[in-house]
Amino acid sequence: MAQSLNTRVDITMKATSYTGLANYGKIMIGDKSFEYYNDRNVEDNIQIPWNEIDYISASVIFGKHINRFVIFTKNNGKYSFSAKDNKLLLRTVSKYVSVDRILRSKSVIQIMARGIKSLFGK
């Protein structure tokens, strides 16, 4: 059985993890870590202590809706998630991760514009 790192839980929410195929489960935000537990197999979990998180990038559409976010860790790569209420989840995470490390990812238009500028800039 998977052992939680948290001693106190702030919020638990249904979520989807995008590591390989989409896995459905629950995200638990607590005083020590960010945790994701798969619904079908509790042993298939992701536990990220707060001091291990480098930054979080949120994908914002239409100026206010967050459809998914990615957690970039210092040593173990990145993990992509989507929750039932991403905005509430990221507000809760901001208690433990400083707000300057929660970023808005670039839009598709910004990425395409940067690519076009690099083509003509040479």
Phi and psi restraints in degrees (value plus and minus 20) as a CYANA .aco file:
   2 ALA   PHI     -89.6   -49.6
   2 ALA   PSI     117.5   157.5
   3 GLN   PHI    -124.4   -84.4
   3 GLN   PSI     106.3   146.3
   4 SER   PHI     -91.3   -51.3
   4 SER   PSI     125.4   165.4
   5 LEU   PHI    -104.4   -64.4
   5 LEU   PSI     -40.6    -0.6
   6 ASN   PHI     -99.7   -59.7
   6 ASN   PSI     125.6   165.6
   7 THR   PHI    -121.1   -81.1
   7 THR   PSI     -41.3    -1.3
   8 ARG   PHI    -158.5  -118.5
   8 ARG   PSI     115.5   155.5
   9 VAL   PHI    -126.3   -86.3
   9 VAL   PSI     108.4   148.4
  10 ASP   PHI    -108.8   -68.8
  10 ASP   PSI     -63.0   -23.0
  11 ILE   PHI    -173.7  -133.7
  11 ILE   PSI     125.2   165.2
  12 THR   PHI    -149.5  -109.5
  12 THR   PSI     115.6   155.6
  13 MET   PHI    -169.0  -129.0
  13 MET   PSI     125.9   165.9
  14 LYS   PHI     -84.4   -44.4
  14 LYS   PSI     122.3   162.3
  15 ALA   PHI    -175.2  -135.2
  15 ALA   PSI     150.3   190.3
  16 THR   PHI    -146.0  -106.0
  16 THR   PSI     112.7   152.7
  17 SER   PHI    -123.0   -83.0
  17 SER   PSI     113.1   153.1
  18 TYR   PHI    -127.8   -87.8
  18 TYR   PSI      36.7    76.7
  19 THR   PHI    -123.7   -83.7
  19 THR   PSI      82.4   122.4
  20 GLY   PHI      56.6    96.6
  20 GLY   PSI    -140.6  -100.6
  21 LEU   PHI     -99.3   -59.3
  21 LEU   PSI     138.9   178.9
  22 ALA   PHI     -88.5   -48.5
  22 ALA   PSI     108.1   148.1
  23 ASN   PHI    -136.6   -96.6
  23 ASN   PSI     115.7   155.7
  24 TYR   PHI    -121.4   -81.4
  24 TYR   PSI     118.6   158.6
  25 GLY   PHI    -191.3  -151.3
  25 GLY   PSI    -167.0  -127.0
  26 LYS   PHI    -153.0  -113.0
  26 LYS   PSI     122.3   162.3
  27 ILE   PHI    -122.1   -82.1
  27 ILE   PSI     116.4   156.4
  28 MET   PHI    -144.5  -104.5
  28 MET   PSI     102.0   142.0
  29 ILE   PHI    -124.6   -84.6
  29 ILE   PSI     105.2   145.2
  30 GLY   PHI    -156.1  -116.1
  30 GLY   PSI    -189.3  -149.3
  31 ASP   PHI     -95.3   -55.3
  31 ASP   PSI     -38.8     1.2
  32 LYS   PHI    -132.5   -92.5
  32 LYS   PSI     -45.8    -5.8
  33 SER   PHI    -182.2  -142.2
  33 SER   PSI     148.7   188.7
  34 PHE   PHI    -117.8   -77.8
  34 PHE   PSI     105.8   145.8
  35 GLU   PHI    -150.8  -110.8
  35 GLU   PSI     119.3   159.3
  36 TYR   PHI    -144.0  -104.0
  36 TYR   PSI     110.7   150.7
  37 TYR   PHI    -143.0  -103.0
  37 TYR   PSI     108.5   148.5
  38 ASN   PHI     -90.8   -50.8
  38 ASN   PSI     120.4   160.4
  39 ASP   PHI     -87.2   -47.2
  39 ASP   PSI     -58.3   -18.3
  40 ARG   PHI    -100.9   -60.9
  40 ARG   PSI     -54.4   -14.4
  41 ASN   PHI    -158.3  -118.3
  41 ASN   PSI      84.7   124.7
  42 VAL   PHI     -84.5   -44.5
  42 VAL   PSI     -46.1    -6.1
  43 GLU   PHI     -89.7   -49.7
  43 GLU   PSI     -39.0     1.0
  44 ASP   PHI    -107.0   -67.0
  44 ASP   PSI      69.3   109.3
  45 ASN   PHI    -154.3  -114.3
  45 ASN   PSI     144.7   184.7
  46 ILE   PHI    -147.7  -107.7
  46 ILE   PSI     102.5   142.5
  47 GLN   PHI    -143.6  -103.6
  47 GLN   PSI      98.6   138.6
  48 ILE   PHI    -141.9  -101.9
  48 ILE   PSI      89.5   129.5
  49 PRO   PHI     -84.1   -44.1
  49 PRO   PSI     130.6   170.6
  50 TRP   PHI     -81.0   -41.0
  50 TRP   PSI     -55.0   -15.0
  51 ASN   PHI     -94.4   -54.4
  51 ASN   PSI     -30.1     9.9
  52 GLU   PHI    -108.3   -68.3
  52 GLU   PSI     -36.2     3.8
  53 ILE   PHI     -98.6   -58.6
  53 ILE   PSI     103.8   143.8
  54 ASP   PHI    -101.2   -61.2
  54 ASP   PSI     -78.1   -38.1
  55 TYR   PHI    -179.4  -139.4
  55 TYR   PSI     148.5   188.5
  56 ILE   PHI    -144.3  -104.3
  56 ILE   PSI     111.6   151.6
  57 SER   PHI    -133.7   -93.7
  57 SER   PSI     103.2   143.2
  58 ALA   PHI    -126.7   -86.7
  58 ALA   PSI     114.8   154.8
  59 SER   PHI    -109.8   -69.8
  59 SER   PSI      92.4   132.4
  60 VAL   PHI    -127.5   -87.5
  60 VAL   PSI     109.1   149.1
  61 ILE   PHI    -140.1  -100.1
  61 ILE   PSI     128.0   168.0
  62 PHE   PHI      35.9    75.9
  62 PHE   PSI       8.5    48.5
  63 GLY   PHI      58.6    98.6
  63 GLY   PSI     -34.5     5.5
  64 LYS   PHI    -165.4  -125.4
  64 LYS   PSI     -36.6     3.4
  65 HIS   PHI    -113.9   -73.9
  65 HIS   PSI     105.2   145.2
  66 ILE   PHI    -118.8   -78.8
  66 ILE   PSI      94.7   134.7
  67 ASN   PHI    -114.0   -74.0
  67 ASN   PSI     -44.5    -4.5
  68 ARG   PHI    -184.0  -144.0
  68 ARG   PSI     144.5   184.5
  69 PHE   PHI    -161.3  -121.3
  69 PHE   PSI     136.9   176.9
  70 VAL   PHI    -144.6  -104.6
  70 VAL   PSI     111.7   151.7
  71 ILE   PHI    -120.8   -80.8
  71 ILE   PSI     100.2   140.2
  72 PHE   PHI    -119.8   -79.8
  72 PHE   PSI     102.6   142.6
  73 THR   PHI    -118.4   -78.4
  73 THR   PSI     145.0   185.0
  74 LYS   PHI     -93.4   -53.4
  74 LYS   PSI     -53.2   -13.2
  75 ASN   PHI    -141.7  -101.7
  75 ASN   PSI     -48.3    -8.3
  76 ASN   PHI    -129.7   -89.7
  76 ASN   PSI      -1.9    38.1
  77 GLY   PHI      71.4   111.4
  77 GLY   PSI    -164.7  -124.7
  78 LYS   PHI    -152.1  -112.1
  78 LYS   PSI     133.0   173.0
  79 TYR   PHI    -153.6  -113.6
  79 TYR   PSI     108.5   148.5
  80 SER   PHI    -125.9   -85.9
  80 SER   PSI     115.6   155.6
  81 PHE   PHI    -159.2  -119.2
  81 PHE   PSI     138.8   178.8
  82 SER   PHI    -161.0  -121.0
  82 SER   PSI     112.8   152.8
  83 ALA   PHI    -137.3   -97.3
  83 ALA   PSI     151.3   191.3
  84 LYS   PHI     -82.0   -42.0
  84 LYS   PSI     -60.6   -20.6
  85 ASP   PHI    -153.8  -113.8
  85 ASP   PSI      67.0   107.0
  86 ASN   PHI     -82.9   -42.9
  86 ASN   PSI     -56.2   -16.2
  87 LYS   PHI     -83.7   -43.7
  87 LYS   PSI     -66.3   -26.3
  88 LEU   PHI     -84.3   -44.3
  88 LEU   PSI     -60.2   -20.2
  89 LEU   PHI     -82.3   -42.3
  89 LEU   PSI     -65.9   -25.9
  90 LEU   PHI     -90.1   -50.1
  90 LEU   PSI     -50.5   -10.5
  91 ARG   PHI     -83.9   -43.9
  91 ARG   PSI     -59.6   -19.6
  92 THR   PHI     -88.3   -48.3
  92 THR   PSI     -59.6   -19.6
  93 VAL   PHI     -84.3   -44.3
  93 VAL   PSI     -51.2   -11.2
  94 SER   PHI     -86.3   -46.3
  94 SER   PSI     -31.5     8.5
  95 LYS   PHI     -88.4   -48.4
  95 LYS   PSI     -49.4    -9.4
  96 TYR   PHI    -130.8   -90.8
  96 TYR   PSI     -44.7    -4.7
  97 VAL   PHI    -134.3   -94.3
  97 VAL   PSI     110.0   150.0
  98 SER   PHI     -81.5   -41.5
  98 SER   PSI     127.6   167.6
  99 VAL   PHI     -83.4   -43.4
  99 VAL   PSI     -49.0    -9.0
 100 ASP   PHI     -92.3   -52.3
 100 ASP   PSI     -29.1    10.9
 101 ARG   PHI    -123.4   -83.4
 101 ARG   PSI     -13.2    26.8
 102 ILE   PHI    -127.7   -87.7
 102 ILE   PSI      88.8   128.8
 103 LEU   PHI    -133.1   -93.1
 103 LEU   PSI     140.5   180.5
 104 ARG   PHI    -116.9   -76.9
 104 ARG   PSI     106.5   146.5
 105 SER   PHI     -94.0   -54.0
 105 SER   PSI     139.7   179.7
 106 LYS   PHI     -91.3   -51.3
 106 LYS   PSI     126.3   166.3
 107 SER   PHI    -100.1   -60.1
 107 SER   PSI     148.5   188.5
 108 VAL   PHI     -81.6   -41.6
 108 VAL   PSI     -59.7   -19.7
 109 ILE   PHI     -84.9   -44.9
 109 ILE   PSI     -61.4   -21.4
 110 GLN   PHI     -84.4   -44.4
 110 GLN   PSI     -58.3   -18.3
 111 ILE   PHI     -87.7   -47.7
 111 ILE   PSI     -63.0   -23.0
 112 MET   PHI     -84.8   -44.8
 112 MET   PSI     -60.7   -20.7
 113 ALA   PHI     -83.5   -43.5
 113 ALA   PSI     -60.0   -20.0
 114 ARG   PHI     -84.7   -44.7
 114 ARG   PSI     -58.7   -18.7
 115 GLY   PHI     -85.8   -45.8
 115 GLY   PSI     -61.7   -21.7
 116 ILE   PHI     -86.4   -46.4
 116 ILE   PSI     -61.7   -21.7
 117 LYS   PHI     -82.0   -42.0
 117 LYS   PSI     -57.5   -17.5
 118 SER   PHI     -90.5   -50.5
 118 SER   PSI     -49.6    -9.6
 119 LEU   PHI     -87.4   -47.4
 119 LEU   PSI     -63.5   -23.5
 120 PHE   PHI    -108.2   -68.2
 120 PHE   PSI     -32.3     7.7
 121 GLY   PHI     -98.8   -58.8
 121 GLY   PSI     -35.1     4.9
